[in-house]
Amino acid sequence: MEPAYRIVPHLQDELDQLKARLLVMGGEAEERVRAAVRALVERNRELAERVLEDDDLINDLDLEIDERCFKLLALRQPVATDLRVIVAGVKINSNLERVGDFAVNIAEAALRYMEHPPVKPLIDIPRMADIAQGMLRDALDAYVALDTARARAVLGRDDALDALKGQVFRELLSFILENPAKTEPALDLILISRHLERIGDHATNIAEEVIFIVSGRDVRHHAQEGGAD
């Protein structure tokens, strides 16, 4: 029986290299999120500033991976699943670059927050960071293994992140109403919770790309397919 598509010599090696580079990119993005939140919790200005200084590495990886994908498309003329792996790689790369941007945003907000006395014990924000980082890690693992079950599990964890963001917002809004003089640092915590929620959204986007690769179906706007709203 003829295969569903013809394998171009050495293309699989190049696809494996692409996946490896995306894993490097994902690891760097996740580490920056972890460092930015740790800087906030520990009030570590040096660590927050390091997150800002290291942003060029993710930007360089972003350019490298895009170039790799476009060369594969132009020179290898992939079809079927291989084509979807590369197209999804471009989109996943873009999502990871945005995660790196949000890590920078968190570090910047953390630096502003450190200029004031602590507003409240930080409990929900570190929990949000753990969930978002776990979603990102599992979404990338799903991409490497083309594991739709793991990808769909990532989609199912987005609601917990949204709920925590709402809880942080409600608590801090009440705090602001009672303590108007502390509005600025409280707003920075609200912004950080929003950035973490958006990181979860980008992890969801990556998981949706995995489902697209395997099934050829776009599930971004179809809740019944496990996509995010």
Residue frames relative to the residue before (quaternion, step in Angstrom):
aa qw qx qy qz dx dy dz
M 1.0000 0.0000 0.0000 0.0000 0.00 0.00 0.00
E 0.4692 -0.6793 0.4930 0.2745 3.57 -0.98 0.92
P 0.4933 -0.6440 0.4820 0.3312 3.65 -0.98 0.71
A 0.6393 -0.5427 0.3847 0.3856 3.55 -1.22 0.52
Y 0.7885 -0.0207 0.0051 0.6147 3.60 1.13 -0.55
R 0.4980 -0.6689 0.4745 0.2820 3.54 -1.18 0.62
I 0.3581 -0.7446 0.5284 0.1953 3.56 -0.83 1.02
V 0.3359 -0.7288 0.5632 0.1973 3.57 -0.75 1.04
P 0.5423 -0.6304 0.4312 0.3502 3.64 -0.85 0.89
H 0.8481 0.1427 -0.1548 0.4862 3.53 -1.03 0.95
L 0.4603 0.6901 -0.4647 0.3098 3.64 1.17 -0.11
Q 0.6310 0.5460 -0.3491 0.4264 3.57 0.97 -0.79
D 0.6232 0.5330 -0.3402 0.4603 3.58 1.03 -0.76
E 0.6762 0.4905 -0.2941 0.4644 3.56 0.97 -0.87
L 0.6241 0.5179 -0.3366 0.4784 3.59 1.08 -0.66
D 0.6317 0.5202 -0.3293 0.4712 3.58 1.03 -0.76
Q 0.6415 0.5134 -0.3221 0.4704 3.59 1.03 -0.76
L 0.6197 0.5376 -0.3342 0.4640 3.57 1.05 -0.78
K 0.6620 0.4987 -0.3065 0.4682 3.56 0.88 -0.93
A 0.6431 0.5282 -0.3251 0.4492 3.59 0.99 -0.82
R 0.6659 0.4920 -0.3099 0.4674 3.58 0.95 -0.81
L 0.6311 0.5174 -0.3345 0.4713 3.57 1.05 -0.70
L 0.6211 0.5236 -0.3441 0.4707 3.59 1.07 -0.66
V 0.6174 0.5228 -0.3404 0.4793 3.59 1.05 -0.74
M 0.6474 0.5176 -0.3050 0.4690 3.56 0.92 -0.95
G 0.6755 0.4968 -0.2950 0.4581 3.58 0.90 -0.93
G 0.6449 0.5223 -0.3201 0.4570 3.56 1.01 -0.80
E 0.6480 0.5081 -0.3127 0.4734 3.56 1.00 -0.80
A 0.6584 0.5038 -0.3137 0.4628 3.59 0.94 -0.88
E 0.6630 0.5044 -0.3106 0.4578 3.57 0.90 -0.90
E 0.6496 0.5236 -0.3195 0.4493 3.59 0.96 -0.85
R 0.6544 0.5067 -0.3206 0.4607 3.58 1.01 -0.71
V 0.6063 0.5225 -0.3516 0.4855 3.57 1.08 -0.65
R 0.6585 0.5140 -0.3082 0.4552 3.57 0.90 -0.96
A 0.6788 0.4949 -0.2915 0.4575 3.58 0.90 -0.92
A 0.6521 0.5222 -0.3243 0.4438 3.59 0.95 -0.83
V 0.6808 0.4659 -0.2950 0.4821 3.58 0.94 -0.85
R 0.6225 0.5273 -0.3439 0.4649 3.59 1.02 -0.72
A 0.6235 0.5356 -0.3358 0.4600 3.58 1.02 -0.80
L 0.6381 0.5247 -0.3186 0.4647 3.57 1.02 -0.82
V 0.7026 0.4814 -0.2755 0.4458 3.57 0.75 -1.08
E 0.7579 0.3793 -0.1931 0.4944 3.57 0.92 -0.95
R 0.3359 -0.7520 0.4893 0.2868 3.58 1.34 -0.13
N 0.3180 0.7593 -0.4780 0.3063 3.50 1.02 1.03
R 0.2645 -0.8109 0.5050 0.1324 3.55 -0.07 1.29
E 0.6344 0.5451 -0.3345 0.4342 3.59 0.95 -0.86
L 0.6635 0.5002 -0.3077 0.4636 3.60 0.95 -0.85
A 0.6399 0.5174 -0.3274 0.4643 3.59 0.96 -0.81
E 0.6682 0.4938 -0.3066 0.4643 3.58 0.93 -0.85
R 0.6077 0.5536 -0.3542 0.4459 3.58 1.11 -0.62
V 0.6010 0.5509 -0.3541 0.4582 3.59 1.08 -0.72
L 0.6614 0.5010 -0.3052 0.4674 3.58 0.96 -0.84
E 0.6814 0.5028 -0.2929 0.4441 3.57 0.93 -0.88
D 0.7097 0.4778 -0.2600 0.4477 3.60 1.05 -0.73
D 0.4088 0.7481 -0.4577 0.2525 3.61 1.24 0.00
D 0.5781 0.6100 -0.3813 0.3851 3.60 1.09 -0.59
L 0.5994 0.5800 -0.3712 0.4081 3.61 1.04 -0.69
I 0.6756 0.4711 -0.2987 0.4822 3.58 0.89 -0.88
N 0.6314 0.5263 -0.3406 0.4564 3.60 0.97 -0.72
D 0.6493 0.5079 -0.3163 0.4695 3.59 1.00 -0.78
L 0.6439 0.5091 -0.3182 0.4743 3.59 1.00 -0.80
D 0.6048 0.5668 -0.3436 0.4415 3.56 1.03 -0.80
L 0.6864 0.4730 -0.2789 0.4768 3.59 0.86 -0.95
E 0.6546 0.5258 -0.3164 0.4415 3.57 0.94 -0.88
I 0.6948 0.4763 -0.2836 0.4582 3.58 0.86 -0.96
D 0.6135 0.5309 -0.3508 0.4677 3.59 1.00 -0.72
E 0.6606 0.5037 -0.3104 0.4621 3.59 0.90 -0.92
R 0.6309 0.5373 -0.3257 0.4552 3.57 0.99 -0.83
C 0.6697 0.5017 -0.2956 0.4609 3.59 0.92 -0.93
F 0.6871 0.4882 -0.2956 0.4495 3.58 0.85 -0.94
K 0.6259 0.5203 -0.3415 0.4700 3.60 1.06 -0.65
L 0.6363 0.5208 -0.3298 0.4637 3.58 0.98 -0.79
L 0.6548 0.5094 -0.3110 0.4638 3.57 0.96 -0.85
A 0.7223 0.4620 -0.2545 0.4472 3.57 0.88 -0.94
L 0.7867 0.3747 -0.1765 0.4578 3.57 0.85 -0.96
R 0.7512 0.4034 -0.2101 0.4783 3.59 1.04 -0.70
Q 0.1815 -0.8227 0.5153 0.1569 3.58 1.23 -0.45
P 0.0537 0.8422 -0.5332 0.0596 3.60 0.73 1.06
V 0.1908 -0.7646 0.6052 0.1126 3.53 -1.28 0.45
A 0.8298 0.2613 -0.1734 0.4616 3.54 -1.42 0.16
T 0.8553 -0.0661 0.0511 0.5113 3.59 -0.95 -0.90
D 0.6271 0.5428 -0.3497 0.4356 3.61 0.95 -0.80
L 0.6373 0.5207 -0.3258 0.4653 3.58 0.98 -0.82
R 0.6778 0.4893 -0.2972 0.4614 3.58 0.91 -0.89
V 0.5966 0.5562 -0.3638 0.4499 3.61 1.07 -0.65
I 0.6990 0.4677 -0.2775 0.4645 3.58 0.90 -0.90
V 0.6479 0.5042 -0.3219 0.4717 3.59 0.92 -0.88
A 0.6575 0.4904 -0.3078 0.4822 3.57 0.96 -0.85
G 0.5969 0.5774 -0.3588 0.4261 3.58 1.09 -0.66
V 0.6203 0.5299 -0.3360 0.4707 3.58 1.05 -0.78
K 0.6929 0.4773 -0.2796 0.4625 3.57 0.89 -0.95
I 0.6419 0.5168 -0.3258 0.4634 3.58 0.98 -0.83
N 0.6186 0.5470 -0.3331 0.4550 3.57 1.00 -0.83
S 0.6559 0.5084 -0.3060 0.4666 3.58 0.95 -0.88
N 0.6496 0.5115 -0.3182 0.4638 3.58 0.98 -0.81
L 0.6620 0.5017 -0.3116 0.4615 3.59 0.97 -0.79
E 0.6149 0.5352 -0.3495 0.4618 3.58 1.06 -0.70
R 0.6466 0.5068 -0.3134 0.4763 3.57 1.04 -0.77
V 0.5979 0.5406 -0.3667 0.4645 3.61 1.04 -0.66
G 0.6402 0.5182 -0.3203 0.4680 3.57 0.98 -0.82
D 0.6289 0.5288 -0.3277 0.4663 3.58 1.04 -0.77
F 0.6711 0.4890 -0.3059 0.4658 3.58 0.94 -0.84
A 0.5900 0.5460 -0.3728 0.4635 3.60 1.10 -0.57
V 0.6306 0.5167 -0.3206 0.4823 3.58 1.04 -0.79
N 0.6439 0.5250 -0.3187 0.4564 3.58 0.96 -0.87
I 0.6433 0.5130 -0.3175 0.4713 3.57 1.02 -0.82
A 0.6548 0.5118 -0.3137 0.4593 3.59 0.93 -0.87
E 0.6475 0.5137 -0.3190 0.4637 3.58 0.99 -0.80
A 0.6596 0.4880 -0.3054 0.4832 3.58 0.98 -0.84
A 0.6205 0.5458 -0.3395 0.4492 3.58 1.06 -0.75
L 0.6418 0.5188 -0.3236 0.4628 3.59 0.98 -0.81
R 0.6481 0.4916 -0.3230 0.4837 3.59 0.98 -0.75
Y 0.6452 0.5383 -0.3214 0.4366 3.57 0.97 -0.90
M 0.6475 0.5478 -0.3177 0.4240 3.59 1.02 -0.77
E 0.5824 0.5854 -0.3746 0.4216 3.56 1.21 -0.28
H 0.7198 0.3660 -0.2173 0.5484 3.60 1.31 -0.17
P 0.5946 -0.5157 0.4488 0.4232 3.58 -1.23 0.25
P 0.6161 -0.5545 0.3895 0.4015 3.63 -1.09 0.57
V 0.4198 -0.7138 0.5117 0.2288 3.54 -1.04 0.85
K 0.7832 -0.1193 0.1435 0.5931 3.59 0.94 -0.93
P 0.6116 -0.5065 0.4250 0.4344 3.58 -1.22 0.23
L 0.3399 -0.7531 0.5299 0.1912 3.56 -0.90 0.92
I 0.0630 0.8111 -0.5702 0.1145 3.55 -0.26 1.33
D 0.7498 0.4146 -0.2283 0.4623 3.56 0.66 -1.12
I 0.6327 0.5390 -0.3513 0.4310 3.62 0.98 -0.70
P 0.6560 0.4639 -0.3381 0.4900 3.67 0.86 -0.70
R 0.6157 0.5277 -0.3538 0.4661 3.62 1.05 -0.63
M 0.6318 0.5185 -0.3289 0.4731 3.57 0.99 -0.78
A 0.6469 0.5202 -0.3231 0.4544 3.58 0.95 -0.85
D 0.6415 0.5224 -0.3284 0.4558 3.60 0.95 -0.82
I 0.6658 0.4940 -0.3066 0.4676 3.58 0.92 -0.89
A 0.6751 0.5015 -0.3019 0.4490 3.59 0.84 -0.97
Q 0.6630 0.4945 -0.3085 0.4698 3.60 0.93 -0.85
G 0.6470 0.5139 -0.3183 0.4648 3.58 1.00 -0.77
M 0.6298 0.5263 -0.3255 0.4695 3.58 1.01 -0.78
L 0.6631 0.5107 -0.3021 0.4564 3.56 0.93 -0.92
R 0.6640 0.5091 -0.2993 0.4586 3.56 0.89 -0.95
D 0.6973 0.4678 -0.2781 0.4664 3.60 0.87 -0.93
A 0.6124 0.5417 -0.3533 0.4547 3.60 1.06 -0.66
L 0.6720 0.4775 -0.3020 0.4788 3.60 0.96 -0.80
D 0.6192 0.5226 -0.3435 0.4749 3.59 1.03 -0.71
A 0.6324 0.5257 -0.3245 0.4673 3.58 1.04 -0.77
Y 0.6322 0.5316 -0.3286 0.4578 3.58 1.04 -0.75
V 0.6722 0.4992 -0.3057 0.4533 3.58 0.84 -0.94
A 0.7579 0.3721 -0.1946 0.4992 3.59 0.94 -0.91
L 0.2947 -0.7509 0.5140 0.2919 3.59 1.30 -0.30
D 0.3018 0.7685 -0.4789 0.2983 3.51 0.99 1.06
T 0.2278 -0.8153 0.5171 0.1263 3.60 -0.15 1.25
A 0.5868 0.5684 -0.3862 0.4283 3.61 1.09 -0.55
R 0.6666 0.4755 -0.3007 0.4891 3.59 0.95 -0.84
A 0.6235 0.5413 -0.3410 0.4495 3.58 1.03 -0.75
R 0.6772 0.4840 -0.2998 0.4661 3.59 0.89 -0.88
A 0.6044 0.5486 -0.3582 0.4532 3.59 1.11 -0.61
V 0.6007 0.5443 -0.3562 0.4649 3.59 1.10 -0.66
L 0.6425 0.5319 -0.3295 0.4423 3.58 0.91 -0.88
G 0.6788 0.5252 -0.2912 0.4227 3.56 0.99 -0.81
R 0.6629 0.5150 -0.3131 0.4442 3.60 1.20 -0.35
D 0.4757 0.6992 -0.4302 0.3157 3.58 1.24 -0.16
D 0.6123 0.5755 -0.3530 0.4114 3.60 1.06 -0.72
A 0.6298 0.5346 -0.3413 0.4483 3.60 1.01 -0.75
L 0.6430 0.5153 -0.3174 0.4693 3.56 1.04 -0.77
D 0.6467 0.5183 -0.3161 0.4617 3.57 0.96 -0.85
A 0.6528 0.5251 -0.3154 0.4456 3.57 0.98 -0.87
L 0.6591 0.4971 -0.3105 0.4713 3.58 0.96 -0.81
K 0.6219 0.5304 -0.3488 0.4585 3.58 0.99 -0.76
G 0.6559 0.5081 -0.3095 0.4645 3.58 0.96 -0.84
Q 0.6408 0.5254 -0.3211 0.4586 3.56 1.03 -0.78
V 0.6391 0.5158 -0.3173 0.4741 3.59 0.97 -0.88
F 0.6577 0.5208 -0.3152 0.4438 3.58 0.91 -0.91
R 0.6806 0.4929 -0.3012 0.4507 3.58 0.84 -0.96
E 0.6628 0.5084 -0.3127 0.4521 3.59 0.90 -0.88
L 0.7219 0.4447 -0.2606 0.4616 3.56 0.86 -0.93
L 0.5896 0.5458 -0.3757 0.4619 3.58 1.11 -0.50
S 0.6414 0.5043 -0.3175 0.4832 3.58 1.00 -0.80
F 0.6333 0.5331 -0.3238 0.4581 3.56 1.03 -0.81
I 0.6538 0.5165 -0.3131 0.4559 3.60 0.94 -0.88
L 0.6502 0.5216 -0.3213 0.4493 3.57 0.95 -0.85
E 0.7124 0.4328 -0.2491 0.4931 3.57 1.08 -0.71
N 0.7905 0.1929 -0.0821 0.5755 3.59 1.18 -0.59
P 0.1175 -0.8484 0.5115 0.0694 3.62 0.50 1.12
A 0.6193 0.5671 -0.3545 0.4112 3.60 1.05 -0.63
K 0.7180 0.4125 -0.2430 0.5053 3.60 1.22 -0.41
T 0.2450 0.8114 -0.4970 0.1860 3.55 1.22 0.50
E 0.6670 0.5473 -0.3228 0.3890 3.59 0.82 -0.98
P 0.7198 0.4071 -0.2929 0.4800 3.67 0.68 -0.88
A 0.6122 0.5458 -0.3596 0.4450 3.60 1.05 -0.63
L 0.6446 0.5154 -0.3172 0.4672 3.57 1.03 -0.79
D 0.6143 0.5388 -0.3557 0.4537 3.59 1.06 -0.64
L 0.6412 0.5027 -0.3308 0.4762 3.60 1.01 -0.71
I 0.6199 0.5250 -0.3412 0.4729 3.59 1.02 -0.73
L 0.6446 0.5176 -0.3161 0.4654 3.59 0.98 -0.85
I 0.6483 0.5167 -0.3229 0.4566 3.58 0.93 -0.85
S 0.6425 0.5075 -0.3330 0.4678 3.60 0.95 -0.78
R 0.6338 0.5221 -0.3232 0.4704 3.57 1.07 -0.74
H 0.6385 0.5183 -0.3296 0.4637 3.60 0.97 -0.81
L 0.6581 0.5015 -0.3140 0.4656 3.60 0.96 -0.82
E 0.6292 0.5230 -0.3357 0.4668 3.57 1.02 -0.73
R 0.6585 0.4986 -0.3088 0.4715 3.59 1.02 -0.76
I 0.5873 0.5440 -0.3726 0.4695 3.61 1.10 -0.57
G 0.6318 0.5173 -0.3230 0.4784 3.57 1.04 -0.76
D 0.6153 0.5419 -0.3402 0.4604 3.58 1.06 -0.72
H 0.6740 0.4842 -0.3018 0.4692 3.59 0.95 -0.82
A 0.6023 0.5245 -0.3567 0.4847 3.59 1.10 -0.60
T 0.6213 0.5318 -0.3256 0.4745 3.57 1.06 -0.77
N 0.6285 0.5369 -0.3328 0.4539 3.59 0.96 -0.83
I 0.6530 0.5099 -0.3119 0.4651 3.57 0.96 -0.88
A 0.6473 0.5148 -0.3203 0.4620 3.59 0.95 -0.85
E 0.6413 0.5211 -0.3200 0.4635 3.57 1.02 -0.76
E 0.6176 0.5340 -0.3456 0.4626 3.59 1.09 -0.64
V 0.6011 0.5520 -0.3583 0.4535 3.60 1.08 -0.67
I 0.6540 0.5026 -0.3101 0.4729 3.58 0.93 -0.88
F 0.6281 0.5350 -0.3247 0.4624 3.58 1.07 -0.77
I 0.6373 0.5369 -0.3363 0.4387 3.59 0.91 -0.89
V 0.7400 0.4432 -0.2366 0.4471 3.55 0.76 -1.08
S 0.8053 0.3124 -0.1426 0.4834 3.57 0.84 -0.98
G 0.3942 -0.7163 0.4827 0.3139 3.57 1.18 -0.51
R 0.6153 0.5460 -0.3389 0.4565 3.58 1.28 0.17
D 0.3539 -0.7148 0.5693 0.1992 3.54 -1.04 0.89
V 0.0952 -0.8385 0.5365 0.0093 3.58 -0.45 1.22
R 0.3317 0.7955 -0.4734 0.1816 3.59 1.22 0.14
H 0.8046 0.2465 -0.1181 0.5272 3.61 0.96 -0.74
H 0.6190 0.5190 -0.3429 0.4795 3.54 1.22 0.54
A 0.3114 -0.7901 0.4992 0.1720 3.58 -0.11 1.30
Q 0.6438 0.5459 -0.3405 0.4142 3.59 1.03 -0.72
E 0.6712 0.4577 -0.3004 0.4997 3.59 1.27 -0.32
G 0.6053 -0.5846 0.3498 0.4118 3.58 1.27 0.12
G 0.4748 0.6816 -0.4451 0.3344 3.59 1.21 0.22
A 0.5334 -0.6167 0.4744 0.3319 3.54 -1.27 0.42
D 0.5095 -0.6314 0.4862 0.3246 3.56 -1.14 0.61
